[in-house]
């Protein structure tokens, strides 16, 4: 059984017990969060697709930790002008574990 759920504007495939890396959420570690924006749901041979969301379907997850992604370097350069700029950053992500899928 799995569900396609929309979290902060992006869609993820959620299965019970799976760990997902989503964009940073302002929720403390260990707290439970419920997503009711389920786009599609599949249980065996039964498939349900929402318009835009499935009524009554929810995904319950817990927030595990906050992690940083790989460093991204941004380099700007204009040839023959002596213009060089280097900038970098690391995106922050929340690791969530799917507890259950309610349909």
TAPE-V783771 format. One line per field, one symbol per residue. ss: DSSP state (A for helix, B for strand, O for the rest). psi: psi as a letter, one per 40 degrees, with the letter a starting at -180 (. if undefined). A space follows every 50 residues. Layout:
ss->???
psi->???
This chain:
ss->OBBBBBBOOBBBBBBOOOBBBBBOOOOOOOOBBBBOOBBBBBBOOBBBBO OOOOOOOBBBBBBBBBBBBBBBBBBBBBOOOOBBBBBBBBBBBBBBBBBB BBO
psi->hiihihhfeihihhiheihihiihighiieiiihheghdihhgbehhhhi geihhehihhiihdihiiaihhhhhihhieefhhhhiiihihihhihhdi hh.
